[in-house]
Amino acid sequence: MAQNPHLARLRKVCLALPGAHEKEAWGAPTFRVNNKLFVHYRNNHHGDGRIAAWCKSDPESQMDRVESDPEVFFVPPYVGPSGWVGVRLDKKPDWGLVSDLIERGYRMVAPKRLLKELD
């Protein structure tokens, strides 16, 4: 399968975080730290037409993002009720915001020793 630029950029951001690794699950790349998921890449998930990243978050942040730009941010299936945020990578998002969202999700699951490396 040919590498797409959305996944390449997402991979670069995720794997720059200390201890982060990539693992395929549910037929798609996921990004984890200590095997705890913080980003899930989805390309046309069940025909939804989106190229997106589902990022670990909390319900308050989720709603703030979705309300701020519903064309780019959305509540993803399955993990949305837990606060995760979907980001449409095919809608030319602000990668500064995307990187911040990814780092926040990473911080929710990373062990303290890796957080010290990040800081």
C-alpha positions as CSV (number, residue, x, y, z in Angstrom):
1,M,0.0,0.0,0.0
2,A,1.4,3.4,-1.0
3,Q,2.2,5.7,1.9
4,N,-0.1,8.7,2.0
5,P,1.1,12.2,3.1
6,H,-1.5,12.4,5.9
7,L,-0.3,9.3,7.6
8,A,3.3,10.2,7.0
9,R,2.9,13.5,8.8
10,L,0.8,11.9,11.6
11,R,3.5,9.2,12.1
12,K,6.2,11.8,12.3
13,V,4.4,13.7,15.1
14,C,3.4,10.6,17.1
15,L,6.7,8.8,16.9
16,A,8.7,11.9,18.0
17,L,7.2,11.5,21.4
18,P,9.4,9.5,23.9
19,G,8.7,5.8,23.9
20,A,5.9,6.1,21.3
21,H,5.6,3.1,18.9
22,E,3.3,2.2,16.1
23,K,1.2,-1.0,16.0
24,E,-1.4,-2.1,13.5
25,A,-4.8,-2.9,15.1
26,W,-8.3,-3.1,13.6
27,G,-6.7,-2.9,10.2
28,A,-5.1,0.5,10.7
29,P,-2.0,2.1,12.3
30,T,-2.3,3.0,16.0
31,F,0.2,4.9,18.1
32,R,0.9,3.9,21.6
33,V,3.2,4.4,24.6
34,N,3.7,1.4,26.9
35,N,1.1,-0.2,24.6
36,K,-1.5,2.3,25.7
37,L,-3.3,3.9,22.7
38,F,-3.2,7.6,22.2
39,V,-3.8,8.0,18.4
40,H,-5.7,5.8,15.9
41,Y,-5.4,6.6,12.2
42,R,-8.5,5.9,10.1
43,N,-8.8,6.1,6.3
44,N,-12.4,5.9,5.1
45,H,-13.6,4.0,8.2
46,H,-16.7,2.0,7.3
47,G,-17.1,4.3,4.2
48,D,-17.3,7.6,6.2
49,G,-15.2,9.4,3.6
50,R,-12.7,10.8,6.1
51,I,-9.0,10.5,6.4
52,A,-8.6,11.1,10.1
53,A,-6.8,10.7,13.4
54,W,-8.7,9.7,16.5
55,C,-6.9,11.3,19.4
56,K,-7.2,10.5,23.1
57,S,-8.8,13.4,24.9
58,D,-11.3,14.2,27.6
59,P,-15.0,15.1,27.1
60,E,-14.6,18.8,27.8
61,S,-11.7,19.2,25.4
62,Q,-13.5,17.1,22.8
63,M,-16.5,19.4,22.8
64,D,-14.4,22.5,22.7
65,R,-12.6,21.2,19.6
66,V,-15.7,20.0,17.8
67,E,-17.6,23.3,18.5
68,S,-14.6,25.4,17.4
69,D,-14.4,23.8,13.9
70,P,-16.9,21.0,13.2
71,E,-15.6,20.6,9.6
72,V,-12.3,19.4,11.0
73,F,-13.0,18.0,14.4
74,F,-15.7,15.4,15.2
75,V,-16.7,12.8,17.8
76,P,-15.4,9.5,16.5
77,P,-17.4,6.2,16.8
78,Y,-16.6,3.7,19.6
79,V,-14.2,5.9,21.5
80,G,-16.1,9.2,21.3
81,P,-18.1,8.6,24.4
82,S,-14.8,8.4,26.3
83,G,-13.8,11.9,25.1
84,W,-11.7,11.1,22.1
85,V,-11.6,13.6,19.3
86,G,-11.5,12.9,15.6
87,V,-9.4,15.2,13.4
88,R,-10.0,15.3,9.6
89,L,-6.5,15.2,8.2
90,D,-8.0,15.6,4.7
91,K,-9.4,19.1,5.6
92,K,-5.9,20.7,6.0
93,P,-6.0,21.1,9.7
94,D,-3.7,23.4,11.7
95,W,-0.9,20.9,12.4
96,G,0.1,23.0,15.4
97,L,-3.3,22.2,16.9
98,V,-3.2,18.6,15.8
99,S,0.3,18.2,17.4
100,D,-1.0,19.8,20.6
101,L,-4.0,17.4,20.7
102,I,-1.7,14.4,20.1
103,E,0.7,15.5,22.9
104,R,-2.2,16.0,25.3
105,G,-3.5,12.5,24.6
106,Y,0.0,11.1,25.0
107,R,0.4,12.8,28.3
108,M,-2.9,11.1,29.5
109,V,-1.3,7.6,29.1
110,A,2.5,8.0,29.2
111,P,4.4,7.0,32.4
112,K,6.0,9.8,34.5
113,R,9.5,8.8,33.5
114,L,8.7,9.5,29.8
115,L,6.8,12.7,30.6
116,K,10.1,13.9,32.3
117,E,11.9,13.2,29.0
118,L,9.2,15.2,27.1
119,D,9.5,18.2,29.5
